[in-house]
Amino acid sequence: MKRVITYGTFDFLHNGHINLLKRAKEYGDYLIVGISTDEFNLIKNKKAYYSFEQRKMILEAVRYVDLVIPEESWDQKIDDVKKYNVDVFVIGDDWEGKFDFLKEYCEVVYLPRTVGISTTKIKTDLNHHAK
């Protein structure tokens, strides 16, 4: 069995997220998604609309996702790759080069982002329409 892992906050699940999850799953048989805990988001100066538990529940309902795990720190990726016997690490290409250190442990793939959509854009658009 080929195992794939990706990470993110996954707030306001949108077609860009679904595209990433679908394409990540195409690299193997089993997709693990690490989602940032609320505490880790604070460290990253990010505030998610949905709580960790809500985001976890939403992601678990996506058919491409086999397992959702908490992402609690920047440093846990090597441990996760080893613990879950990961073959491929997948992330959006806005992180290009940032996770090359994982190549010692698994294949690293940077996928192009879906054009025209992001959580930031959704929040901006919603804020604009509310005025």
C-alpha positions in Angstrom: 0.0 0.0 0.0 1.3 3.4 -1.0 0.7 6.1 1.7 0.5 9.8 1.0 0.4 12.7 3.5 -0.4 16.4 3.1 -1.0 19.2 5.6 -3.0 22.4 5.9 -5.6 24.4 7.9 -8.5 23.5 5.6 -10.8 26.2 6.9 -13.7 27.1 4.5 -13.2 23.9 2.4 -13.4 24.9 -1.3 -12.7 23.5 -4.7 -9.0 24.3 -4.4 -8.8 22.1 -1.3 -10.8 19.3 -3.1 -8.5 19.5 -6.1 -5.4 19.2 -3.8 -6.9 16.2 -1.9 -8.0 14.5 -5.1 -4.6 14.9 -6.8 -2.7 13.9 -3.6 -4.8 10.7 -3.4 -3.7 9.9 -7.0 -0.2 9.5 -5.7 -1.1 6.4 -3.6 -3.8 4.3 -2.0 -4.1 5.9 1.4 -4.3 9.6 2.1 -3.4 11.1 5.5 -4.2 14.8 6.1 -2.6 16.7 8.9 -4.7 19.7 9.9 -3.4 22.5 12.0 -4.8 22.5 15.6 -6.2 25.8 16.9 -3.2 26.1 19.1 -0.8 25.7 16.2 -2.7 28.2 14.1 -2.1 30.8 16.9 1.6 30.2 16.6 1.3 30.8 12.8 -0.8 33.9 13.5 -3.7 32.3 11.7 -7.3 32.3 13.0 -9.6 29.6 11.5 -13.3 30.2 11.4 -14.0 26.6 12.2 -12.5 24.8 15.2 -10.1 21.9 14.8 -12.8 19.4 15.6 -15.2 20.9 13.0 -12.5 21.0 10.3 -11.6 17.4 11.2 -15.2 16.3 10.8 -15.6 18.0 7.5 -12.4 16.5 6.1 -13.2 13.0 7.3 -16.4 13.3 5.1 -14.3 13.8 1.9 -14.0 10.6 0.0 -10.3 11.0 -0.9 -9.3 11.3 2.8 -8.5 8.1 4.7 -7.1 9.5 8.0 -7.0 13.0 9.6 -4.3 13.7 12.2 -3.6 16.9 14.2 -0.7 19.1 13.1 0.7 20.6 16.3 4.1 21.9 15.2 6.3 22.7 12.3 8.7 19.9 13.4 6.4 16.9 13.5 6.5 16.0 9.7 9.6 13.7 9.8 8.0 11.9 12.8 4.7 11.6 11.0 6.4 10.3 7.8 8.1 7.6 9.9 5.1 6.8 12.1 2.7 6.3 9.3 5.2 4.7 6.8 4.6 7.6 4.3 5.8 7.1 0.7 4.8 10.5 -0.7 4.5 14.0 0.9 2.3 16.4 -1.1 1.8 20.1 -0.6 0.8 23.2 -2.7 3.6 24.7 -4.8 3.4 27.9 -2.8 5.6 26.0 -0.4 8.1 25.0 -3.2 11.5 24.0 -1.7 10.4 24.4 1.9 10.0 20.7 2.6 12.9 19.3 0.5 14.4 18.1 3.8 11.8 15.3 3.7 13.3 13.9 0.5 15.6 11.9 2.8 12.5 10.0 4.1 10.0 10.0 1.2 9.1 11.4 -2.2 8.2 15.2 -2.1 5.7 16.6 -4.5 4.7 20.3 -4.9 1.3 20.6 -6.7 0.2 23.7 -8.5 -2.5 25.6 -6.7 -6.0 25.9 -8.2 -6.1 29.3 -10.0 -8.6 31.8 -8.8 -9.5 30.4 -5.4 -8.1 30.6 -1.9 -9.4 30.8 1.7 -8.1 34.4 1.8 -10.0 35.3 -1.3 -13.2 33.8 0.1 -12.8 35.8 3.3 -12.1 39.0 1.4 -15.1 38.5 -0.9 -17.4 37.7 2.0 -16.2 40.7 3.9 -16.7 42.9 0.8 -20.3 41.6 0.2 -21.2 42.2 3.8 -20.5 45.9 3.5 
